């Protein structure tokens, strides 16, 4: 009976350390910070555990190792001793009975250890990591405080080994800051079941625009609607009606596109001497036009246009050759449309 109780305690202990380990690894830090700000029980301990993750993982590994060794030292021999008389009573020789009892006891303990002590708590922790962290972090932190000197010594040895291999040890998870790192994080979160397939598709479609160049959205140069710099208001309005465009690019005398104007600026001066020789020309009404490289990522292009409060930009290749233009509406449609399609 004492061996049975010890087995239950050791399995429960192993499950506790496994669940605590995976909960701290899978918990979203911003949610723990929100919980701590709301003064939820256990949030402070969970957040502190995430901030010194290597020490907490060392504590989990120490606890798992102790429980596993305990199962091997206490539970397996006790189960084998219980089964040995049973197998001898059915006529097996003493040596064979002991061997069979040992094999059955070992298989039983290994099965219980894997299912009850490892797989079940791991699945629970990664299915609801924040809740698991809030529940388990306080007692887990109490355990690690009790063995902190030993953990620091073991952690120091581990860090020294990493430095010898020219690897910089860290106490917290490195949060990816580039699109590729975030894409890997999203993919791993989907693999672990932390996000659904719909969320994964939407996030992936949105992140794609961080690295995807705007080449596919460029309107070719021969399709750009333009007016000459010397065009008078009536000519500008006629060109706008003919092309169905409110914004027109302005081409200078040197053949280069030098600016952009909105037809409303022309309509505002119509009737105020717009037909007179002194009426402003397209070149005088135009605003400078933004220029982007063909390899500019879509998200960066959107940010540049918003910063300049512009609605379109010219696109050049690496040699400065004009390739065409791109509009803010098309860029935003690509970002939002990709997310809607994925959803």
SERO-4910 file (N, C-alpha, C, O; in steps of 0.05 Angstrom, whole numbers):
BEGIN
 pado doro    nc1    nc2    nc3   cac1   cac2   cac3    cc1    cc2    cc3    oc1    oc2    oc3
  Unk    A     16    -24      0      0      0      0     17     25      0     11     44    -16
  Unk    A     38     27     17     55     51     16     67     55    -12     70     78    -21
  Unk    A     75     33    -26     86     35    -52     66     46    -72     72     62    -90
  Unk    A     41     38    -69     19     48    -87     15     78    -83     13     93   -102
  Unk    A     15     86    -57     12    115    -51     35    131    -62     32    152    -74
  Unk    A     59    120    -59     83    133    -69     82    136    -99     90    156   -110
  Unk    A     72    115   -113     70    116   -142     51    138   -151     57    153   -169
  Unk    A     28    140   -137      8    160   -144     20    188   -140     17    206   -157
  Unk    A     34    192   -117     46    218   -111     68    225   -132     69    248   -141
  Unk    A     84    206   -139    106    211   -159     95    217   -186    105    234   -200
  Unk    A     74    202   -194     61    208   -220     48    236   -220     51    251   -240
  Unk    A     35    243   -198     23    269   -196     44    291   -197     41    312   -210
  Unk    A     66    286   -183     88    305   -183    100    309   -210    106    331   -219
  Unk    A    104    287   -224    115    288   -251     96    304   -270    105    321   -286
  Unk    A     70    298   -267     50    312   -284     50    342   -277     48    359   -295
  Unk    A     53    349   -252     54    377   -244     77    392   -257     74    413   -268
  Unk    A    101    380   -256    125    393   -267    123    395   -297    131    415   -309
  Unk    A    113    374   -310    110    375   -339     90    397   -348     95    413   -366
  Unk    A     67    398   -334     47    418   -341     57    446   -336     52    464   -352
  Unk    A     71    450   -313     82    477   -307    103    485   -328    103    508   -337
  Unk    A    119    467   -337    139    473   -357    126    482   -383    134    502   -394
  Unk    A    107    466   -393     95    473   -419     77    497   -417     74    512   -436
  Unk    A     65    502   -393     48    525   -390     65    551   -392     56    570   -406
  Unk    A     88    551   -380    105    575   -381    116    579   -409    120    602   -418
  Unk    A    121    557   -423    132    559   -450    110    569   -470    116    585   -488
  Unk    A     86    560   -466     65    566   -486     48    590   -479     35    601   -497
  Unk    A     49    600   -454     33    623   -446     41    648   -462     65    653   -465
  Unk    A     21    663   -470     27    688   -484     33    710   -463     17    715   -445
  Unk    A     56    722   -466     65    740   -445     46    764   -442     41    773   -420
  Unk    A     36    774   -465     19    798   -462     -7    791   -447    -18    809   -434
  Unk    A    -16    766   -449    -40    759   -434    -34    756   -404    -51    763   -387
  Unk    A    -10    747   -398     -2    746   -370      1    774   -359     -7    779   -335
  Unk    A     11    792   -375     14    820   -366    -14    832   -361    -18    847   -342
  Unk    A    -33    826   -379    -60    836   -375    -73    824   -349    -86    838   -334
  Unk    A    -68    799   -345    -78    786   -320    -66    798   -295    -79    802   -275
  Unk    A    -40    804   -297    -26    816   -274    -37    844   -269    -41    852   -246
  Unk    A    -42    859   -290    -53    886   -287    -81    885   -275    -89    903   -261
  Unk    A    -96    863   -281   -123    859   -269   -122    846   -242   -143    841   -230
  Unk    A    -98    841   -232    -93    830   -205   -106    802   -202   -117    795   -181
  Unk    A   -104    786   -224   -114    759   -222    -95    741   -206    -71    745   -208
  Unk    A   -106    723   -190    -90    706   -173    -71    689   -190    -79    676   -210
  Unk    A    -46    689   -183    -26    673   -196    -12    687   -220      8    677   -230
  Unk    A    -23    709   -229    -12    723   -252     16    734   -247     34    732   -264
  Unk    A     20    745   -223     47    755   -216     68    733   -217     90    737   -227
  Unk    A     61    710   -205     80    688   -205     85    677   -233    108    671   -240
  Unk    A     64    676   -249     67    666   -277     85    685   -293    102    676   -308
  Unk    A     81    711   -290     96    731   -305    126    730   -295    144    732   -312
  Unk    A    130    727   -269    157    726   -259    171    700   -269    195    701   -275
  Unk    A    156    679   -272    167    654   -282    176    657   -311    196    646   -319
  Unk    A    160    671   -327    166    675   -355    191    692   -358    207    689   -376
  Unk    A    195    711   -339    218    729   -341    244    716   -333    265    725   -341
  Unk    A    243    694   -318    268    679   -312    263    650   -321    264    631   -305
  Unk    A    258    647   -346    249    622   -357    269    599   -354    262    577   -348
  Unk    A    295    605   -359    315    584   -358    316    572   -330    319    547   -327
  Unk    A    314    588   -309    314    578   -282    289    561   -276    291    540   -263
  Unk    A    266    570   -286    242    555   -282    242    528   -297    233    508   -286
  Unk    A    253    528   -321    255    503   -336    275    484   -322    271    460   -322
  Unk    A    296    495   -311    314    478   -296    300    466   -272    305    442   -265
  Unk    A    283    482   -258    268    471   -236    249    449   -245    246    429   -231
  Unk    A    236    453   -268    218    432   -278    233    407   -285    224    385   -279
  Unk    A    256    410   -298    272    386   -305    282    372   -280    283    347   -280
  Unk    A    289    387   -260    298    374   -235    275    359   -222    279    336   -214
  Unk    A    251    371   -221    228    357   -210    221    333   -226    214    312   -214
  Unk    A    221    335   -252    214    311   -269    235    289   -265    227    265   -263
  Unk    A    260    296   -263    281    276   -259    278    262   -233    280    238   -231
  Unk    A    272    278   -211    268    266   -185    245    247   -185    246    225   -174
  Unk    A    222    255   -197    199    237   -197    203    212   -214    195    191   -206
  Unk    A    217    215   -237    223    192   -254    241    172   -240    236    148   -241
  Unk    A    261    183   -226    279    165   -211    264    151   -189    268    128   -183
  Unk    A    246    166   -176    230    155   -154    213    132   -164    210    112   -150
  Unk    A    201    135   -187    185    114   -199    202     89   -205    193     66   -201
  Unk    A    226     94   -214    244     71   -220    254     57   -194    257     33   -194
  Unk    A    259     73   -174    270     62   -149    249     49   -131    253     28   -120
  Unk    A    226     62   -129    205     53   -110    183     36   -124    177     14   -115
  Unk    A    172     48   -145    147     36   -156    153     10   -172    139    -10   -167
  Unk    A    173     10   -189    178    -14   -205    185    -38   -188    173    -59   -193
  Unk    A    204    -36   -169    210    -60   -152    185    -69   -136    181    -93   -132
  Unk    A    169    -50   -126    146    -57   -110    126    -72   -127    114    -92   -118
  Unk    A    121    -63   -151    102    -77   -169    113   -104   -177     98   -123   -178
  Unk    A    139   -106   -182    151   -131   -189    148   -151   -166    142   -175   -170
  Unk    A    152   -141   -141    150   -159   -118    121   -168   -114    116   -191   -105
  Unk    A    102   -151   -121     74   -159   -119     66   -180   -140     50   -198   -135
  Unk    A     78   -178   -164     71   -196   -186     86   -222   -186     77   -242   -196
  Unk    A    110   -222   -173    127   -246   -174    113   -271   -162    113   -291   -175
  Unk    A    100   -269   -138     86   -293   -128     64   -302   -146     58   -326   -148
  Unk    A     50   -283   -159     29   -291   -177     38   -308   -200     26   -329   -206
  Unk    A     60   -301   -212     71   -316   -235     83   -343   -226     81   -363   -240
  Unk    A     94   -343   -202    105   -369   -192     82   -388   -184     85   -412   -186
  Unk    A     59   -376   -176     37   -393   -168     24   -408   -192     10   -428   -188
  Unk    A     29   -398   -216     17   -411   -239     37   -430   -252     33   -440   -274
  Unk    A     59   -436   -238     78   -456   -247    103   -447   -260    119   -463   -269
  Unk    A    107   -420   -262    132   -411   -274    155   -415   -255    152   -411   -230
  Unk    A    179   -422   -265    202   -424   -247    208   -397   -234    200   -377   -244
  Unk    A    223   -398   -212    228   -374   -197    242   -353   -214    234   -329   -214
  Unk    A    262   -361   -229    277   -341   -245    259   -330   -267    259   -306   -272
  Unk    A    244   -347   -281    227   -338   -302    204   -321   -291    197   -301   -303
  Unk    A    193   -329   -268    172   -313   -256    181   -285   -249    167   -266   -253
  Unk    A    205   -284   -238    216   -257   -231    221   -241   -256    215   -217   -255
  Unk    A    231   -253   -277    236   -238   -302    210   -227   -314    209   -204   -323
  Unk    A    190   -244   -315    164   -236   -326    152   -214   -308    141   -194   -319
  Unk    A    153   -217   -282    143   -197   -264    157   -170   -268    144   -149   -268
  Unk    A    183   -172   -271    199   -147   -276    190   -134   -301    187   -109   -302
  Unk    A    187   -149   -323    179   -138   -349    151   -125   -348    147   -103   -358
  Unk    A    133   -139   -335    105   -129   -333    105   -104   -316     92    -84   -323
  Unk    A    119   -104   -294    120    -81   -276    133    -57   -290    123    -35   -288
  Unk    A    155    -62   -304    169    -40   -318    151    -29   -339    149     -4   -342
  Unk    A    137    -46   -355    120    -36   -376     96    -20   -365     89      1   -376
  Unk    A     85    -29   -342     63    -15   -330     72     13   -320     58     33   -325
  Unk    A     95     14   -307    104     40   -296    111     59   -319    105     82   -318
  Unk    A    124     48   -340    131     65   -363    106     76   -377    105     99   -384
  Unk    A     86     59   -380     60     67   -392     47     89   -375     38    110   -386
  Unk    A     45     85   -349     33    105   -332     49    131   -332     38    152   -332
  Unk    A     75    128   -332     92    152   -332     88    168   -358     86    192   -357
  Unk    A     87    155   -381     83    169   -406     56    181   -408     53    205   -416
  Unk    A     35    166   -401      8    176   -406     -1    196   -384     -9    218   -390
  Unk    A      2    187   -359     -8    203   -336     12    225   -329      5    248   -323
  Unk    A     38    218   -330     58    237   -321     69    256   -342     81    276   -335
  Unk    A     65    249   -368     77    266   -389     56    276   -409     51    300   -411
  Unk    A     43    258   -424     27    266   -446      1    281   -438     -5    301   -450
  Unk    A    -13    271   -418    -38    284   -410    -33    312   -399    -47    331   -408
  Unk    A    -14    316   -381    -10    343   -371      1    362   -393     -6    386   -393
  Unk    A     18    351   -411     28    368   -432      5    378   -450      4    401   -457
  Unk    A    -13    360   -457    -36    367   -474    -54    388   -461    -63    407   -474
  Unk    A    -58    384   -435    -75    404   -420    -61    431   -420    -74    452   -424
  Unk    A    -35    432   -414    -21    457   -412    -21    473   -438    -24    497   -437
  Unk    A    -17    459   -460    -15    474   -485    -43    481   -497    -45    497   -514
  Unk    A    -63    467   -486    -90    474   -496   -101    499   -482   -118    513   -494
  Unk    A    -92    505   -458   -100    529   -444    -77    539   -427    -78    538   -402
  Unk    A    -56    549   -440    -31    555   -426    -33    577   -405    -21    575   -384
  Unk    A    -49    598   -411    -51    620   -391    -64    610   -366    -55    616   -344
  Unk    A    -86    596   -368   -100    585   -344    -82    566   -329    -81    567   -304
  Unk    A    -68    549   -344    -50    530   -330    -27    545   -316    -20    537   -294
  Unk    A    -17    566   -329      5    581   -316     -5    595   -291      9    595   -270
  Unk    A    -29    606   -291    -40    620   -267    -44    600   -245    -40    607   -221
  Unk    A    -53    575   -251    -57    555   -230    -32    544   -219    -29    539   -194
  Unk    A    -13    538   -236     11    523   -228     35    540   -220     52    531   -206
  Unk    A     36    564   -230     60    581   -225     65    586   -195     88    583   -187
  Unk    A     45    592   -178     51    598   -150     65    574   -136     86    578   -124
  Unk    A     53    549   -136     68    527   -123     94    520   -137    113    512   -124
  Unk    A     95    524   -163    119    518   -177    141    537   -169    164    530   -166
  Unk    A    134    563   -167    154    583   -158    163    577   -129    186    581   -123
  Unk    A    145    567   -112    153    560    -85    174    538    -86    193    539    -71
  Unk    A    169    518   -103    189    496   -105    216    507   -115    237    500   -104
  Unk    A    216    524   -136    241    533   -147    256    551   -127    280    552   -126
  Unk    A    241    566   -110    254    582    -90    268    564    -70    290    571    -60
  Unk    A    256    541    -63    268    523    -44    294    511    -54    312    505    -38
  Unk    A    296    506    -80    320    493    -91    336    513   -109    352    505   -125
  Unk    A    331    539   -105    344    559   -122    375    557   -122    387    558   -143
  Unk    A    388    554    -99    417    551    -99    427    528   -117    446    532   -133
  Unk    A    414    505   -115    421    483   -132    416    489   -162    432    483   -179
  Unk    A    393    501   -167    386    508   -195    405    528   -206    413    526   -230
  Unk    A    413    548   -191    432    568   -200    459    555   -207    472    562   -227
  Unk    A    467    536   -190    492    522   -196    490    506   -222    508    507   -239
  Unk    A    468    491   -225    465    475   -249    462    493   -274    472    487   -295
  Unk    A    447    515   -270    443    534   -292    470    547   -300    475    552   -324
  Unk    A    486    553   -280    512    565   -286    530    546   -302    544    555   -320
  Unk    A    529    521   -295    545    501   -310    535    499   -338    551    498   -357
  Unk    A    508    499   -341    497    497   -368    504    522   -385    511    519   -408
  Unk    A    502    546   -373    509    570   -387    539    571   -395    546    580   -417
  Unk    A    556    561   -377    584    560   -383    589    542   -407    606    548   -424
  Unk    A    575    519   -408    578    501   -431    569    515   -457    581    512   -478
  Unk    A    547    531   -456    537    545   -479    557    566   -488    563    569   -512
  Unk    A    569    581   -469    588    601   -476    613    589   -489    625    600   -507
  Unk    A    621    566   -479    644    552   -490    638    545   -519    657    543   -536
  Unk    A    613    540   -526    605    534   -554    598    559   -569    587    558   -591
  Unk    A    603    583   -557    598    609   -569    568    613   -574    560    624   -595
  Unk    A    552    604   -555    523    609   -556    516    626   -532    523    620   -510
  Unk    A    501    648   -538    494    666   -516    469    656   -502    448    654   -514
  Unk    A    472    649   -476    448    640   -461    428    663   -456    436    686   -453
  Unk    A    403    656   -454    382    676   -449    363    666   -427    360    642   -423
  Unk    A    352    685   -412    334    678   -391    305    679   -400    287    669   -386
  Unk    A    299    692   -423    272    694   -433    271    684   -462    291    682   -475
  Unk    A    247    677   -470    243    669   -498    248    693   -516    239    715   -510
  Unk    A    263    689   -538    268    710   -557    243    714   -574    233    695   -587
  Unk    A    232    738   -574    208    744   -589    216    753   -617    230    773   -620
  Unk    A    207    739   -638    215    747   -665    204    774   -672    181    780   -666
  Unk    A    220    791   -685    212    818   -692    209    821   -722    197    841   -731
  Unk    A    219    803   -738    216    805   -767    194    787   -777    184    770   -762
  Unk    A    186    792   -802    163    777   -813    168    747   -814    150    731   -809
  Unk    A    192    740   -822    199    711   -824    197    698   -797    186    675   -795
  Unk    A    208    711   -776    206    699   -750    177    697   -740    170    677   -728
  Unk    A    161    717   -746    133    716   -738    118    694   -754    100    681   -743
  Unk    A    126    690   -779    113    669   -795    119    642   -783    101    625   -781
  Unk    A    144    638   -774    151    612   -761    136    609   -735    127    587   -729
  Unk    A    133    631   -720    118    629   -695     89    622   -700     78    606   -685
  Unk    A     77    634   -720     49    628   -727     46    599   -735     28    585   -727
  Unk    A     65    589   -751     64    561   -760     67    542   -737     53    522   -736
  Unk    A     85    548   -719     89    530   -695     65    531   -677     57    511   -666
  Unk    A     53    555   -674     29    557   -658      6    541   -669     -9    528   -655
  Unk    A      4    540   -696    -17    524   -709    -11    494   -704    -29    478   -699
  Unk    A     15    486   -706     22    458   -703     16    449   -675      8    426   -671
  Unk    A     20    466   -655     15    459   -627    -15    461   -620    -23    453   -598
  Unk    A    -31    472   -638    -59    474   -633    -66    499   -617    -89    501   -606
  Unk    A    -48    518   -615    -53    543   -599    -71    562   -614    -85    578   -602
  Unk    A    -72    560   -641    -90    577   -657   -103    559   -677    -93    537   -685
  Unk    A   -127    567   -687   -142    551   -706   -132    556   -734   -115    573   -739
  Unk    A   -142    540   -753   -133    542   -781   -141    568   -793   -126    580   -809
  Unk    A   -165    578   -786   -174    604   -797   -155    627   -787   -147    644   -803
  Unk    A   -149    627   -761   -131    648   -751   -103    645   -764    -91    666   -771
  Unk    A    -94    621   -768    -68    616   -781    -68    628   -809    -48    641   -817
  Unk    A    -89    623   -824    -90    632   -852    -91    662   -854    -78    674   -871
  Unk    A   -107    675   -836   -109    704   -836    -82    717   -829    -73    735   -842
  Unk    A    -69    706   -808    -43    717   -799    -22    713   -821     -6    731   -826
  Unk    A    -22    690   -833     -2    684   -854     -6    703   -878     13    713   -889
  Unk    A    -31    707   -886    -37    725   -908    -29    754   -902    -18    767   -920
  Unk    A    -33    762   -878    -25    789   -870      5    792   -869     16    812   -878
  Unk    A     19    773   -857     48    774   -855     61    772   -882     83    783   -886
  Unk    A     48    760   -902     60    757   -928     65    785   -940     84    788   -955
  Unk    A     48    805   -934     52    831   -945     75    846   -933     84    866   -944
  Unk    A     87    836   -911    110    849   -900    135    843   -917    153    860   -917
  Unk    A    135    822   -931    159    815   -948    152    815   -977    170    817   -994
  Unk    A    127    812   -985    120    811  -1013    123    839  -1025    113    859  -1015
  Unk    A    138    840  -1047    143    865  -1061    118    874  -1076    100    858  -1082
  Unk    A    117    900  -1082     93    911  -1094     92    907  -1125     75    919  -1138
  Unk    A    110    891  -1136    112    888  -1165     86    881  -1178     79    892  -1199
  Unk    A     71    862  -1166     46    853  -1179     24    873  -1179      4    870  -1193
  Unk    A     27    895  -1163      6    915  -1162     12    940  -1178     -4    959  -1179
  Unk    A     35    940  -1192     43    963  -1207     27    966  -1233     24    947  -1248
  Unk    A     17    990  -1238      4    997  -1264     26   1004  -1283     42   1022  -1277
  Unk    A     29    990  -1306     51    996  -1324     52   1025  -1333     32   1039  -1334
  Unk    A     76   1034  -1340     80   1062  -1347     63   1071  -1371     54   1094  -1372
  Unk    A     59   1052  -1390     43   1060  -1414     13   1062  -1408     -2   1070  -1426
  Unk    A      5   1056  -1384    -24   1058  -1377    -29   1080  -1357    -51   1083  -1346
  Unk    A     -8   1096  -1351    -11   1118  -1332    -27   1141  -1345    -21   1149  -1367
  Unk    A    -47   1151  -1331    -62   1174  -1340    -47   1200  -1332    -41   1204  -1309
  Unk    A    -41   1216  -1352    -25   1240  -1347    -34   1263  -1364    -49   1261  -1382
  Unk    A    -23   1287  -1356    -27   1311  -1371     -1   1325  -1373     16   1322  -1355
  Unk    A      4   1341  -1393     29   1357  -1394     30   1379  -1374      9   1389  -1365
  Unk    A     53   1387  -1366     56   1407  -1345     43   1434  -1353     35   1449  -1336
  Unk    A     42   1439  -1379     30   1464  -1388      0   1464  -1393    -11   1483  -1402
  Unk    A    -13   1441  -1386    -42   1439  -1390    -57   1459  -1373    -51   1464  -1350
  Unk    A    -77   1471  -1386    -95   1491  -1372   -117   1476  -1358   -122   1452  -1364
  Unk    A   -132   1489  -1340   -153   1476  -1325   -173   1461  -1342   -181   1439  -1335
  Unk    A   -182   1473  -1364   -202   1459  -1381   -191   1434  -1393   -205   1414  -1395
  Unk    A   -166   1434  -1400   -153   1410  -1411   -151   1388  -1390   -154   1365  -1395
  Unk    A   -145   1397  -1365   -142   1377  -1343   -169   1364  -1338   -170   1340  -1334
  Unk    A   -190   1380  -1337   -217   1370  -1331   -225   1350  -1354   -237   1329  -1348
  Unk    A   -219   1358  -1378   -226   1341  -1401   -211   1314  -1399   -223   1293  -1405
  Unk    A   -186   1315  -1392   -170   1290  -1389   -181   1273  -1367   -182   1248  -1369
  Unk    A   -190   1285  -1345   -201   1270  -1323   -227   1256  -1331   -231   1233  -1324
  Unk    A   -244   1270  -1346   -269   1258  -1355   -263   1236  -1375   -276   1215  -1374
  Unk    A   -244   1240  -1392   -238   1220  -1413   -227   1195  -1400   -234   1173  -1410
  Unk    A   -211   1197  -1380   -198   1173  -1368   -213   1163  -1344   -207   1140  -1335
  Unk    A   -232   1178  -1334   -247   1169  -1310   -230   1169  -1285   -234   1153  -1267
  Unk    A   -210   1187  -1284   -192   1189  -1261   -194   1216  -1248   -196   1237  -1261
  Unk    A   -193   1216  -1221   -193   1241  -1206   -164   1251  -1202   -160   1276  -1199
  Unk    A   -145   1233  -1202   -117   1241  -1198   -102   1236  -1224   -104   1214  -1236
  Unk    A    -87   1255  -1232    -71   1253  -1257    -42   1260  -1251    -36   1278  -1235
  Unk    A    -24   1246  -1264      4   1252  -1262     11   1273  -1282     -2   1276  -1303
  Unk    A     31   1289  -1276     39   1312  -1292     66   1306  -1304     85   1300  -1290
  Unk    A     68   1308  -1331     94   1304  -1344    106   1330  -1352     94   1347  -1365
  Unk    A    131   1334  -1344    145   1359  -1349    155   1360  -1378    153   1342  -1393
  Unk    A    167   1384  -1384    177   1388  -1411    200   1369  -1418    206   1363  -1441
  Unk    A    214   1360  -1397    237   1342  -1401    228   1313  -1405    245   1295  -1408
  Unk    A    202   1308  -1404    192   1281  -1408    189   1265  -1383    180   1242  -1384
  Unk    A    196   1276  -1360    194   1261  -1335    168   1268  -1321    158   1290  -1323
  Unk    A    157   1248  -1306    134   1253  -1290    143   1268  -1265    160   1257  -1249
  Unk    A    133   1292  -1261    144   1309  -1239    125   1313  -1216    133   1323  -1195
  Unk    A     99   1306  -1219     81   1311  -1197     54   1298  -1202     50   1284  -1222
  Unk    A     36   1303  -1184      9   1292  -1185    -11   1313  -1176     -5   1329  -1158
  Unk    A    -34   1314  -1189    -55   1333  -1181    -82   1320  -1180    -87   1300  -1193
  Unk    A    -99   1331  -1163   -127   1322  -1161   -145   1341  -1176   -141   1365  -1174
  Unk    A   -164   1330  -1190   -181   1347  -1207   -197   1367  -1191   -205   1387  -1201
  Unk    A   -202   1361  -1165   -218   1380  -1149   -203   1407  -1146   -216   1427  -1143
  Unk    A   -176   1406  -1147   -161   1431  -1145   -166   1448  -1170   -166   1473  -1168
  Unk    A   -171   1435  -1192   -177   1450  -1217   -205   1460  -1217   -211   1482  -1224
  Unk    A   -224   1443  -1208   -252   1451  -1206   -256   1474  -1188   -274   1490  -1192
  Unk    A   -239   1477  -1168   -242   1499  -1149   -236   1526  -1161   -245   1546  -1152
  Unk    A   -220   1526  -1183   -213   1552  -1195   -228   1556  -1221   -226   1578  -1234
  Unk    A   -244   1537  -1230   -260   1541  -1254   -281   1563  -1249   -293   1565  -1228
  Unk    A   -284   1580  -1269   -302   1602  -1266   -289   1626  -1253   -301   1648  -1251
  Unk    A   -264   1623  -1245   -250   1646  -1233   -227   1654  -1251   -204   1657  -1243
  Unk    A   -234   1657  -1276   -213   1665  -1296   -196   1641  -1304   -173   1645  -1312
  Unk    A   -208   1617  -1304   -192   1594  -1310   -184   1594  -1340   -164   1581  -1347
  Unk    A   -199   1608  -1357   -192   1608  -1385   -172   1630  -1393   -163   1631  -1416
  Unk    A   -165   1647  -1374   -147   1669  -1380   -119   1659  -1383   -112   1637  -1373
  Unk    A   -102   1674  -1396    -74   1665  -1400    -59   1662  -1374    -39   1648  -1372
  Unk    A    -69   1675  -1353    -56   1674  -1327    -66   1650  -1310    -57   1647  -1287
  Unk    A    -84   1635  -1320    -94   1612  -1305    -72   1592  -1299    -55   1588  -1316
  Unk    A    -71   1581  -1275    -49   1563  -1267    -49   1538  -1285    -70   1528  -1294
  Unk    A    -26   1528  -1290    -23   1504  -1307    -21   1479  -1289    -20   1481  -1264
  Unk    A    -21   1456  -1302    -20   1431  -1286      6   1429  -1270      6   1420  -1248
  Unk    A     28   1439  -1282     53   1438  -1268     53   1455  -1243     66   1448  -1223
  Unk    A     39   1478  -1244     37   1496  -1221     19   1485  -1199     22   1490  -1176
  Unk    A     -1   1469  -1207    -20   1458  -1188    -11   1432  -1176    -21   1424  -1155
  Unk    A      8   1419  -1189     16   1392  -1181     32   1392  -1155     46   1412  -1148
  Unk    A     30   1370  -1140     46   1365  -1116     67   1345  -1123     64   1329  -1141
  Unk    A     90   1346  -1108    111   1326  -1113    100   1298  -1110     83   1292  -1093
  Unk    A    110   1280  -1126    101   1252  -1125    122   1234  -1112    146   1237  -1118
  Unk    A    113   1216  -1096    131   1197  -1082    142   1177  -1101    127   1168  -1120
  Unk    A    166   1169  -1097    179   1148  -1114    186   1124  -1097    198   1128  -1076
  Unk    A    180   1100  -1106    186   1075  -1092    202   1056  -1110    199   1058  -1134
  Unk    A    218   1039  -1098    232   1019  -1113    214    995  -1118    195    990  -1103
  Unk    A    219    980  -1139    202    958  -1147    203    936  -1126    184    920  -1124
  Unk    A    224    934  -1110    227    913  -1090    217    922  -1062    221    908  -1043
  Unk    A    203    945  -1061    193    955  -1035    170    936  -1025    152    931  -1041
  Unk    A    172    926  -1001    150    910   -990    123    925   -989    124    950   -985
  Unk    A    101    911   -993     75    924   -993     70    940   -968     61    963   -969
  Unk    A     76    928   -945     70    942   -919     87    968   -917     77    988   -907
  Unk    A    112    967   -926    129    991   -925    118   1012   -944    120   1036   -938
  Unk    A    108   1004   -967     97   1023   -986     73   1037   -975     69   1061   -978
  Unk    A     55   1021   -961     32   1033   -948     40   1054   -927     29   1075   -926
  Unk    A     60   1046   -911     69   1065   -890     81   1090   -902     76   1112   -892
  Unk    A     96   1088   -924    108   1111   -937     87   1130   -948     88   1154   -945
  Unk    A     66   1119   -961     45   1135   -972     29   1149   -950     21   1172   -953
  Unk    A     24   1134   -929      9   1147   -907     25   1169   -894     14   1190   -886
  Unk    A     50   1165   -891     67   1185   -878     67   1211   -895     67   1233   -884
  Unk    A     67   1208   -921     67   1231   -939     39   1241   -945     35   1261   -959
  Unk    A     19   1226   -935     -9   1232   -941    -14   1233   -971    -28   1250   -981
  Unk    A     -2   1214   -984     -4   1212  -1013    -22   1188  -1020    -25   1169  -1005
  Unk    A    -33   1189  -1044    -51   1167  -1053    -39   1150  -1075    -49   1128  -1081
  Unk    A    -16   1158  -1086     -3   1142  -1106     27   1148  -1107     36   1169  -1096
  Unk    A     42   1131  -1119     71   1134  -1121     81   1122  -1147     69   1104  -1158
  Unk    A    103   1134  -1157    116   1123  -1180    134   1100  -1172    145   1100  -1149
  Unk    A    138   1081  -1189    154   1057  -1183    177   1056  -1203    172   1055  -1227
  Unk    A    202   1054  -1193    225   1052  -1210    240   1026  -1205    237   1014  -1183
  Unk    A    256   1018  -1224    274    995  -1219    299   1004  -1206    303   1027  -1199
  Unk    A    318    985  -1203    343    991  -1188    360   1012  -1203    377   1024  -1191
  Unk    A    355   1015  -1229    371   1034  -1245    357   1061  -1249    367   1078  -1264
  Unk    A    334   1065  -1236    320   1090  -1238    301   1091  -1261    290   1113  -1266
  Unk    A    297   1069  -1275    279   1069  -1298    250   1067  -1288    243   1051  -1272
  Unk    A    233   1085  -1299    205   1084  -1291    191   1059  -1301    192   1052  -1324
  Unk    A    178   1045  -1282    164   1020  -1289    134   1024  -1289    119   1010  -1303
  Unk    A    124   1044  -1273     95   1048  -1271     88   1063  -1246    105   1078  -1235
  Unk    A     64   1059  -1236     55   1072  -1212     38   1052  -1196     29   1032  -1206
  Unk    A     35   1059  -1170     19   1042  -1153      2   1060  -1135     11   1082  -1126
  Unk    A    -23   1052  -1130    -42   1068  -1114    -46   1057  -1086    -44   1033  -1082
  Unk    A    -51   1075  -1068    -55   1066  -1040    -79   1048  -1038    -79   1029  -1022
  Unk    A   -100   1053  -1053   -124   1035  -1052   -117   1007  -1060   -126    988  -1048
  Unk    A   -100   1004  -1081    -92    977  -1089    -75    963  -1068    -78    939  -1063
  Unk    A    -58    979  -1055    -41    967  -1034    -58    958  -1011    -54    936  -1001
  Unk    A    -76    975  -1002    -93    967   -979   -111    944   -987   -117    927   -970
  Unk    A   -121    944  -1011   -137    921  -1020   -122    895  -1019   -133    874  -1014
  Unk    A    -96    897  -1025    -79    872  -1024    -77    862   -996    -78    838   -990
  Unk    A    -72    881   -977    -69    873   -949    -95    862   -938    -95    840   -927
  Unk    A   -116    878   -940   -141    870   -928   -155    848   -944   -168    830   -933
  Unk    A   -152    848   -970   -164    828   -987   -152    801   -982   -166    780   -982
  Unk    A   -125    800   -977   -112    774   -971   -122    763   -945   -125    738   -943
  Unk    A   -126    780   -925   -136    770   -900   -165    761   -902   -172    740   -890
  Unk    A   -181    775   -918   -209    767   -921   -211    741   -936   -227    723   -930
  Unk    A   -194    738   -957   -194    713   -973   -186    689   -955   -198    668   -957
  Unk    A   -166    694   -938   -157    672   -920   -178    665   -900   -182    642   -893
  Unk    A   -193    685   -891   -214    680   -872   -238    666   -885   -258    660   -871
***
